[in-house]
Amino acid sequence: AAPAKTAPKAAAKTKKRPAPKAAPRKPVQKPAKRAAVKKAPAAMVSPYLRDLDKNPANHTALTPLHFLERSARTFPNAIAVRHGAKAFSYTEFYARTRCLASALVMQGIKKYDTVALLAPNIPPMLEAHYGVPMTGGVINTINYRLSAAEIAFILDHGEAKVLIVDREFGELAKAALLLCKAKPYVVGIDDGYDGGMLIGSIEYEDFIAKGDPNFAWAPPTDEWDPIALNYTSGTTGNPKGVVYHHRGAYLLAMGNVISASIGRHPVYLWSVPMFHCNGWCFTWSISIVTGTHVCLRRVTAGNMYEAAARHGVTHMCGAPIVMSMLVGATDAERKPLKTKIEFMTAAAPPPAATLARMEAAGFQVHHVYGLTETYGPAVVNAWHDEWNVKDLDERARIKARQGVRYVALEGLRVMDPDTMKPVPEDGVTMGEVMFRGNVVMKGYLKNPSATQAAFKGGWFHSGDLGVCHPDGYIQLKDRSKDIIISGGENISSIEVEDVLMKHPAVSLAAVVGMPDEKWGETPVAFIEVKPDFAGITAADIIAFCKQHIGGYKVPRQ
């Protein structure tokens, strides 16, 4: 049977519903097309930027180590070091530094390790300034005038792996080693000193005898690598570790040669401690010009005159105390000089009377200025010939100014530390002396906050207040921090006050610097004694201080 046709009829009667309208679509935001980076045609790029890259043939890291290597090859028989009856040629000096480097490597010293020294101005100190960085290590020369506790802090903070100590300071080093956590390998120096205590696992000469005189040392791959660690008392009493790099040491050493008027083959007398800014970097400067280092264990008027007369000294440096020794020498101590000696002095400017006596004795005085943070002297009172005709007092007044920047320093200004704008060059308006350039430290070891504060605004803040004269020469007028400069050494008044306050009899203490003809300044303490200690004496307080801080920091009154 045919199927019923009812369904189609029903479908026909059903009204077709319109399809629901789709919700309006939001416009799709296509990602913005990046602008096509058009590579400039080769013809549009400066030819000075094409195919002229750095490579080993045209770029090497600056380091003062090359100075010694060059002198040893160029003038192998020239005398490099004199010490008493000893004399080393540049060939021997270079070989000894390589032996030291080799022995240190065999002892486990590697890149960035600290090697500390506690010794006077003797050949091993000079050799370490080359031998230690030849290993990639960092030399840390320690002030032997510090107390055992202070030296212990430095050994710990600098993480010394080796300590080379002269027998003169053996007892001091032994006491420091008992206080510190660091356990460095100790090498003792027996340089003929009569007395003291020889400590260590091996004597220095035996130690370097194990080394290779042909040790193949490698210069740093980066001139920013550290070369030296020097501690400064700063302003809080806590020593701060100032880190130098190879580039800065190279440039400051070059700057010394220019500023000290050093020609070829000078004879340099060591009166500045090598522990102070690595001897103002003259440890490296003298090798530039193949000069002779004349070492002095004990700096006295008699020793300086005797060495100068015997060896024909041409250059030397020193704090005002050294000048005082020279001009105050007795007739028995004085010796006729073979030539005029160029003398660089820092810290307090020489008084007119001292300047006259120095000139009469055969010394030409040059005034320089710097800080531990600037590798030593970075400012020099560059002398004008026309000033020679002025009278003594006027010459002393001009020479009292610190001067202008070293050729190796890029920036020197007296600025308002708040606005960081230069003060007027009127010789009256005071501001803070600031430095900028390649002979400014890397920073303070393990002390980022102090480093950041020192470099605030893109300049190194010296903490010294001064003025700038119309001719661009700066002159210090005061110190913005409580630092007393005595014999070229920084003394923190706060540190001395802290020691005084530890005495049970002291309730209040204040320390200031008092002008001193010999030392420049010496610390003087003002104290308030507790009622129960009315019988305490100044001698008792001074004796207490001597037990806790270096002797040169102890108040004289």
Residue pairs with C-beta under 8 A, 6 or more apart in sequence:
42 50
60 219
61 219
61 220
61 221
61 222
61 223
61 225
61 246
61 247
62 223
62 246
62 247
62 250
62 251
63 133
63 219
63 220
63 223
63 227
63 246
63 247
63 249
63 250
64 227
64 246
64 249
64 250
64 253
64 281
64 284
64 287
65 130
65 133
65 134
65 217
65 219
65 246
66 219
67 253
67 284
67 287
67 288
68 90
68 93
68 94
68 97
68 130
68 287
69 94
70 287
71 78
71 80
71 90
71 94
71 287
71 288
71 290
72 90
72 91
72 93
72 94
74 290
75 90
75 265
75 290
76 89
76 90
76 91
77 89
77 90
77 91
78 89
78 90
78 265
78 290
78 292
79 87
79 88
79 89
79 90
79 292
80 88
80 89
80 90
80 92
80 93
80 94
80 287
80 290
80 292
80 293
81 87
81 88
81 93
81 123
81 126
81 292
81 293
81 295
82 292
82 293
82 294
82 295
82 311
83 122
83 123
83 294
83 295
84 192
86 123
88 96
88 123
90 290
93 126
93 127
94 130
95 213
95 214
96 123
96 127
96 131
96 208
96 213
97 127
97 130
97 131
97 134
98 131
98 134
98 211
98 212
98 213
98 214
98 215
98 217
99 131
99 208
99 209
99 210
99 211
99 212
99 213
99 215
100 127
100 128
100 130
100 131
100 132
100 134
100 207
100 208
100 211
101 130
101 131
101 132
101 134
101 135
101 211
101 215
101 217
102 210
102 211
102 212
102 215
103 207
103 208
103 210
103 211
104 115
104 131
104 132
104 135
104 137
104 162
104 211
105 135
105 215
106 210
106 211
107 162
107 185
108 161
109 115
109 132
109 135
109 137
109 161
109 162
110 135
110 136
110 137
111 135
111 136
111 137
111 225
112 136
112 137
112 138
112 226
113 135
113 136
113 137
113 138
113 161
113 162
114 137
114 138
114 140
114 158
114 159
114 160
114 161
114 229
115 128
115 132
115 135
115 137
115 138
115 139
115 140
115 160
115 161
115 162
115 163
115 164
116 140
116 141
116 142
116 154
116 155
116 158
116 160
116 162
116 163
116 164
116 184
117 124
117 125
117 128
117 139
117 140
117 141
117 142
117 163
117 164
117 165
117 275
118 142
118 144
118 151
118 163
118 164
118 165
118 166
118 169
118 172
118 173
119 125
119 144
119 164
119 165
119 166
119 168
119 169
119 189
120 144
120 166
120 168
120 273
120 296
120 297
120 298
121 270
121 271
121 273
121 274
121 279
121 295
121 296
121 297
121 299
122 166
122 189
122 191
122 295
122 297
123 191
123 295
124 164
124 166
124 189
124 191
124 204
125 141
125 274
125 283
126 274
126 283
126 293
126 295
127 208
128 139
128 141
128 164
129 139
129 274
129 278
129 283
129 284
132 138
132 139
133 139
133 220
133 227
133 228
133 246
134 215
134 217
135 217
136 218
136 220
136 225
137 161
138 226
138 227
138 228
138 229
138 243
139 227
139 228
139 229
139 278
140 154
140 158
140 160
140 228
140 229
140 230
140 231
141 228
141 230
141 274
141 275
141 278
142 151
142 154
142 231
142 275
143 231
143 273
143 275
143 276
143 489
143 550
144 168
144 169
144 172
144 275
145 489
145 550
145 551
145 552
146 154
146 550
147 548
147 549
147 550
148 172
148 175
148 176
148 178
148 179
149 176
149 179
149 548
150 239
150 549
150 550
151 172
151 173
151 176
151 180
152 176
152 177
152 179
152 180
153 180
153 239
154 160
154 231
154 239
154 241
155 163
155 176
155 177
155 180
155 182
155 184
156 180
156 181
156 182
157 239
157 241
157 445
157 446
158 229
158 231
158 241
158 445
159 182
160 182
160 184
161 184
161 185
162 184
162 185
162 186
162 187
163 173
163 177
163 184
163 185
163 186
163 187
163 200
164 186
164 187
164 189
164 204
165 173
165 186
165 187
165 188
165 189
165 199
165 200
166 188
166 189
166 191
166 193
166 196
167 188
167 189
167 190
167 191
167 193
167 195
167 196
167 197
167 198
167 199
168 193
168 195
168 196
168 297
169 196
170 188
170 196
170 197
170 198
170 199
171 196
171 197
173 186
173 199
174 197
174 199
177 183
177 184
177 186
185 201
186 199
186 200
186 201
187 200
187 201
187 202
187 203
187 204
187 207
188 198
188 199
188 200
188 202
188 203
188 204
189 203
189 204
190 198
190 203
190 204
190 205
191 297
193 297
220 227
220 246
223 245
223 246
223 247
223 250
224 245
224 246
224 247
224 442
225 245
225 246
226 243
226 244
226 245
226 442
227 244
227 245
227 246
227 249
228 243
228 244
228 249
228 278
229 241
229 242
229 243
229 244
229 445
230 241
230 242
230 244
230 275
230 276
230 277
230 278
230 372
231 239
231 240
231 241
231 242
232 239
232 240
232 242
232 371
232 372
232 373
232 490
233 239
233 483
233 490
233 491
233 492
233 495
234 240
234 450
234 490
234 492
235 463
235 481
235 482
235 483
235 492
235 494
236 492
236 494
236 495
237 492
237 494
237 495
237 498
240 444
240 445
240 447
240 450
241 444
241 445
241 446
241 447
242 372
242 373
242 441
242 444
242 445
243 441
243 442
243 443
243 444
243 445
244 278
244 375
244 441
244 442
245 442
247 438
248 375
248 438
248 439
248 440
248 441
248 442
249 278
249 281
249 284
249 375
250 284
251 408
251 438
251 439
252 281
252 374
252 375
252 376
252 378
252 406
252 408
252 439
253 281
253 282
253 284
253 285
253 288
254 285
254 288
254 408
255 378
255 406
255 407
255 408
255 409
255 439
256 262
256 280
256 281
256 282
256 285
256 377
257 285
257 288
257 289
258 406
258 407
259 344
259 366
259 368
259 377
259 380
259 382
259 406
259 407
260 285
260 315
260 317
260 342
260 344
260 366
261 342
261 366
262 285
262 289
262 291
262 315
262 342
263 289
264 289
264 290
265 289
265 290
265 291
265 292
266 286
266 289
266 291
266 292
266 314
266 315
267 291
267 292
267 294
267 311
267 312
267 313
267 314
267 315
268 282
268 286
268 291
268 292
268 293
268 294
268 313
268 314
268 315
268 316
269 294
269 296
269 304
269 307
269 308
269 311
269 313
269 315
269 316
269 341
270 279
270 293
270 294
270 295
270 296
270 316
271 296
271 299
271 304
271 316
271 317
271 318
271 322
272 279
272 280
272 282
272 317
272 318
272 319
272 488
273 279
274 283
276 372
276 376
276 488
276 489
277 370
277 372
277 375
277 376
278 284
278 375
278 376
279 376
280 317
280 344
280 346
280 370
280 375
280 376
280 377
281 375
281 376
282 317
286 292
286 293
291 315
292 311
294 307
294 311
294 313
296 303
296 304
296 307
299 322
299 325
300 325
300 333
301 325
301 326
301 328
301 329
301 330
301 333
301 334
302 329
302 332
302 333
304 316
304 322
304 325
304 326
305 326
305 329
305 333
305 334
305 335
305 337
306 335
307 313
308 316
308 335
308 337
308 338
308 341
309 335
309 336
309 337
309 338
312 338
312 339
313 337
313 341
314 339
314 341
314 342
315 341
315 342
315 343
315 344
316 322
316 341
316 342
316 343
316 344
317 343
317 344
317 345
317 346
318 343
318 344
318 345
318 488
319 345
319 346
319 347
319 487
319 488
319 489
319 520
320 345
320 347
320 348
320 350
320 354
320 487
320 488
320 518
320 519
320 520
321 487
321 488
321 518
321 519
321 520
322 345
323 343
323 345
323 350
323 354
323 358
323 363
323 365
324 354
324 517
324 518
326 358
326 361
326 363
327 354
327 357
327 358
327 361
334 361
337 361
337 362
339 362
340 362
340 363
340 364
341 362
341 363
341 364
342 363
342 364
342 366
343 358
343 363
343 364
343 365
343 366
344 366
344 367
344 368
344 377
345 365
345 366
345 367
345 368
346 367
346 368
346 369
346 370
346 376
346 377
346 488
347 485
347 488
347 520
348 485
348 520
348 521
349 367
349 396
349 399
349 400
349 401
350 358
350 365
350 367
350 396
350 399
350 400
351 396
352 392
352 393
352 395
352 396
352 397
355 365
355 392
355 395
355 396
355 399
356 392
358 365
359 365
365 399
366 380
366 381
366 383
367 380
367 381
367 399
367 400
367 401
367 402
367 403
368 377
368 379
368 380
368 381
368 402
368 403
369 377
369 378
369 379
369 380
369 402
369 403
369 476
370 376
370 377
370 378
370 379
371 378
371 462
372 441
373 435
373 440
373 441
373 454
373 460
373 462
374 409
374 435
374 439
374 440
374 441
374 460
375 439
375 441
377 406
378 405
378 406
378 408
378 409
378 412
378 435
378 437
378 439
379 402
379 403
379 404
379 405
379 406
379 409
379 412
379 474
380 403
380 404
380 406
381 398
381 399
381 401
381 402
381 403
381 404
381 473
382 403
382 404
383 399
387 395
387 398
388 395
390 398
400 475
401 469
401 473
401 474
401 475
402 466
402 473
402 474
402 475
402 476
403 473
403 474
404 412
404 472
404 473
404 474
405 411
405 412
405 437
406 439
408 437
408 438
408 439
409 435
409 436
409 437
409 438
409 439
410 436
410 437
410 438
411 434
411 435
411 436
411 437
411 459
412 433
412 434
412 435
412 436
412 474
413 422
413 433
413 434
413 436
413 459
413 468
414 422
414 423
414 430
414 431
414 432
414 433
414 434
414 466
414 467
414 468
414 474
415 421
415 422
415 423
415 431
415 432
415 434
415 459
416 422
416 423
416 431
416 432
417 431
417 432
417 461
420 457
420 459
422 431
422 468
423 429
423 430
423 431
423 467
423 468
424 468
425 468
425 469
425 470
425 472
426 467
426 468
426 469
426 470
427 467
427 468
427 469
427 470
427 475
428 467
429 467
430 465
430 466
430 467
430 477
430 478
431 465
431 466
431 467
431 468
432 461
432 462
432 463
432 464
432 465
432 466
432 480
433 462
433 464
433 465
433 466
433 474
433 476
434 459
434 460
434 461
434 462
435 459
435 460
435 462
436 458
436 459
436 460
440 460
441 460
443 451
443 454
443 455
444 450
444 451
444 454
453 461
454 460
454 461
455 461
463 479
463 480
463 481
463 483
464 476
464 478
464 479
464 480
465 476
465 477
465 478
465 479
465 480
466 474
466 475
466 476
466 477
466 478
467 474
467 475
467 477
468 474
468 475
469 475
482 492
482 493
482 494
482 511
483 490
483 491
483 492
483 493
484 490
484 491
484 492
484 493
484 511
484 512
484 513
484 521
484 522
484 523
485 491
485 513
485 520
485 521
486 513
486 516
486 519
486 520
486 521
486 522
486 523
486 552
487 519
487 520
487 552
488 520
489 552
491 513
491 523
491 552
491 553
493 510
493 511
493 512
493 513
493 523
494 511
495 549
495 553
496 511
496 523
496 525
496 545
496 549
496 553
496 554
496 555
497 509
497 510
497 511
497 525
499 544
499 545
499 548
499 549
500 506
500 509
500 511
500 525
500 527
500 541
500 545
500 555
501 509
502 548
503 541
503 544
504 530
504 533
505 529
505 530
505 532
505 533
505 536
505 540
505 541
506 527
506 528
506 529
506 530
506 541
507 527
507 528
507 529
507 530
508 527
508 528
509 525
509 526
509 527
509 528
510 525
510 526
510 527
511 523
511 524
511 525
511 526
511 555
512 523
512 524
512 526
513 521
513 522
513 523
513 524
514 521
514 522
514 523
514 524
514 556
514 557
515 521
516 522
516 556
522 555
522 556
523 553
523 554
523 555
523 556
524 555
524 556
524 557
525 541
525 555
525 557
527 541
529 536
538 557
541 555
542 554
542 555
545 553
545 554
545 555
546 554
